[in-house]
Amino acid sequence: MQQHLHKKLQAVPSPMCPCGDAEQDAAHILQDCRNLQPLRREIWTRPVPLHEKLHGPVEALHKTTSFITRAGLQV
């Protein structure tokens, strides 16, 4: 994610998400990024808290993995 690549590794020039709304961190990508809203709604048909997406049961983690893969994100 841009924030980590920028702040920790200096691998990208900016921590901003391509949507321009916020820094591209896990919370933004999984919960808020407008560019990923259609995919988010497809994978999670109901609102799901960030904690469940990151630390939930195996089924929840499979959905998160699928979301990241289908979004084309590098972690």
Backbone as CSV, one residue per row, in Angstrom:
resi,resn,N_x,N_y,N_z,CA_x,CA_y,CA_z,C_x,C_y,C_z
1,MET,0.831,-1.157,0.000,0.000,0.000,0.000,0.891,1.241,0.000
2,GLN,0.433,2.259,-0.650,1.235,3.461,-0.860,1.794,4.039,0.440
3,GLN,0.970,4.096,1.487,1.424,4.705,2.735,2.651,3.975,3.271
4,HIS,2.601,2.666,3.342,3.716,1.875,3.842,4.928,1.994,2.916
5,LEU,4.706,1.892,1.617,5.811,1.983,0.667,6.486,3.349,0.716
6,HIS,5.717,4.392,0.978,6.289,5.737,1.039,6.991,5.989,2.368
7,LYS,6.301,5.784,3.465,6.838,6.151,4.778,7.936,5.216,5.260
8,LYS,7.786,3.939,5.044,8.755,2.971,5.568,9.892,2.676,4.594
9,LEU,9.582,2.580,3.318,10.574,2.132,2.348,11.032,3.215,1.372
10,GLN,10.330,4.332,1.344,10.625,5.399,0.383,10.617,4.880,-1.056
11,ALA,9.743,3.905,-1.322,9.689,3.258,-2.634,8.748,3.953,-3.617
12,VAL,7.873,4.795,-3.104,6.964,5.556,-3.970,7.006,7.017,-3.533
13,PRO,6.733,7.952,-4.447,6.865,9.366,-4.123,5.796,9.913,-3.185
14,SER,4.651,9.254,-3.069,3.570,9.793,-2.258,2.793,8.669,-1.580
15,PRO,2.314,8.908,-0.355,1.497,7.908,0.322,0.026,7.969,-0.092
16,MET,-0.316,8.911,-0.968,-1.719,9.113,-1.324,-2.260,7.975,-2.198
17,CYS,-3.513,7.659,-1.966,-4.225,6.684,-2.779,-4.486,7.309,-4.151
18,PRO,-4.513,6.513,-5.201,-4.831,7.051,-6.519,-6.181,7.775,-6.580
19,CYS,-7.113,7.465,-5.670,-8.405,8.153,-5.668,-8.261,9.608,-5.245
20,GLY,-7.154,9.936,-4.539,-6.895,11.302,-4.111,-7.587,11.719,-2.835
21,ASP,-8.348,10.822,-2.220,-9.112,11.184,-1.027,-8.343,11.050,0.281
22,ALA,-7.383,10.155,0.346,-6.674,9.897,1.606,-5.400,9.114,1.321
23,GLU,-4.589,8.938,2.366,-3.424,8.073,2.243,-3.910,6.641,2.038
24,GLN,-3.164,5.901,1.248,-3.560,4.535,0.908,-3.049,3.585,1.991
25,ASP,-3.813,3.476,3.065,-3.490,2.513,4.111,-4.564,1.419,4.115
26,ALA,-4.398,0.429,4.980,-5.317,-0.713,4.987,-6.756,-0.277,5.241
27,ALA,-6.966,0.613,6.189,-8.323,1.049,6.509,-8.967,1.740,5.306
28,HIS,-8.232,2.603,4.651,-8.785,3.311,3.492,-9.146,2.329,2.378
29,ILE,-8.249,1.434,2.059,-8.475,0.473,0.973,-9.657,-0.446,1.281
30,LEU,-9.678,-0.990,2.485,-10.704,-1.974,2.819,-12.066,-1.364,3.145
31,GLN,-12.097,-0.096,3.532,-13.352,0.490,3.995,-13.866,1.661,3.160
32,ASP,-12.976,2.501,2.621,-13.418,3.797,2.135,-13.110,4.153,0.684
33,CYS,-12.105,3.586,0.084,-11.679,4.042,-1.241,-12.827,3.958,-2.246
34,ARG,-13.151,5.106,-2.822,-14.279,5.156,-3.763,-13.994,4.371,-5.037
35,ASN,-12.728,4.281,-5.426,-12.383,3.520,-6.634,-12.668,2.031,-6.477
36,LEU,-12.625,1.552,-5.252,-12.809,0.117,-4.994,-14.197,-0.220,-4.458
37,GLN,-15.079,0.760,-4.412,-16.419,0.545,-3.859,-17.199,-0.562,-4.582
38,PRO,-17.213,-0.617,-5.910,-17.961,-1.707,-6.569,-17.438,-3.099,-6.182
39,LEU,-16.138,-3.264,-6.145,-15.556,-4.555,-5.760,-15.858,-4.852,-4.296
40,ARG,-15.769,-3.844,-3.446,-16.057,-4.017,-2.019,-17.493,-4.502,-1.831
41,ARG,-18.435,-3.909,-2.541,-19.847,-4.319,-2.431,-20.079,-5.724,-2.973
42,GLU,-19.304,-6.107,-3.969,-19.430,-7.455,-4.531,-18.941,-8.502,-3.534
43,ILE,-17.847,-8.227,-2.869,-17.259,-9.208,-1.954,-17.966,-9.221,-0.600
44,TRP,-18.240,-8.045,-0.062,-18.938,-7.936,1.216,-20.317,-7.356,0.934
45,THR,-21.338,-8.193,1.002,-22.686,-7.747,0.658,-23.357,-6.976,1.791
46,ARG,-22.717,-6.919,2.927,-23.188,-6.129,4.071,-21.995,-5.389,4.649
47,PRO,-22.224,-4.320,5.402,-21.091,-3.624,6.026,-20.352,-4.558,6.997
48,VAL,-19.039,-4.568,6.902,-18.207,-5.423,7.754,-17.151,-4.533,8.406
49,PRO,-16.988,-4.622,9.734,-15.979,-3.806,10.405,-14.562,-4.175,9.950
50,LEU,-13.682,-3.199,9.971,-12.285,-3.418,9.580,-11.659,-4.544,10.388
51,HIS,-11.935,-4.589,11.682,-11.344,-5.622,12.537,-11.693,-7.023,12.021
52,GLU,-12.918,-7.210,11.572,-13.314,-8.525,11.054,-12.586,-8.838,9.752
53,LYS,-12.393,-7.836,8.911,-11.698,-8.050,7.642,-10.238,-8.420,7.858
54,LEU,-9.650,-7.925,8.939,-8.229,-8.175,9.209,-7.971,-9.292,10.213
55,HIS,-8.900,-9.522,11.120,-8.651,-10.473,12.212,-9.813,-11.433,12.443
56,GLY,-10.722,-11.515,11.506,-11.911,-12.345,11.674,-11.650,-13.813,11.420
57,PRO,-12.721,-14.567,11.343,-12.597,-16.002,11.061,-12.041,-16.236,9.656
58,VAL,-11.697,-17.473,9.379,-11.051,-17.829,8.114,-11.859,-17.355,6.911
59,GLU,-13.158,-17.504,6.934,-13.986,-17.072,5.803,-13.824,-15.573,5.553
60,ALA,-13.776,-14.780,6.606,-13.593,-13.330,6.472,-12.229,-13.018,5.875
61,LEU,-11.211,-13.728,6.302,-9.862,-13.498,5.790,-9.741,-13.924,4.324
62,HIS,-10.459,-14.950,3.929,-10.477,-15.347,2.514,-11.082,-14.233,1.659
63,LYS,-12.139,-13.610,2.151,-12.751,-12.498,1.421,-11.774,-11.328,1.298
64,THR,-11.060,-11.034,2.376,-10.082,-9.945,2.343,-8.976,-10.257,1.344
65,THR,-8.492,-11.471,1.350,-7.453,-11.882,0.402,-7.963,-11.773,-1.032
66,SER,-9.170,-12.209,-1.262,-9.767,-12.117,-2.595,-9.885,-10.656,-3.026
67,PHE,-10.318,-9.807,-2.126,-10.467,-8.376,-2.428,-9.132,-7.770,-2.842
68,ILE,-8.101,-8.019,-2.061,-6.776,-7.450,-2.348,-6.252,-7.974,-3.680
69,THR,-6.407,-9.266,-3.920,-5.945,-9.851,-5.176,-6.701,-9.279,-6.367
70,ARG,-8.001,-9.251,-6.278,-8.807,-8.753,-7.394,-8.636,-7.254,-7.629
71,ALA,-8.298,-6.528,-6.573,-8.046,-5.083,-6.719,-6.681,-4.818,-7.344
72,GLY,-5.848,-5.855,-7.424,-4.521,-5.696,-8.023,-3.535,-4.968,-7.122
73,LEU,-3.764,-5.052,-5.827,-2.886,-4.361,-4.872,-1.683,-5.221,-4.515
74,GLN,-0.572,-4.563,-4.258,0.625,-5.237,-3.762,0.764,-4.906,-2.302
75,VAL,0.968,-5.927,-1.492,1.078,-5.735,-0.053,2.508,-5.932,0.377
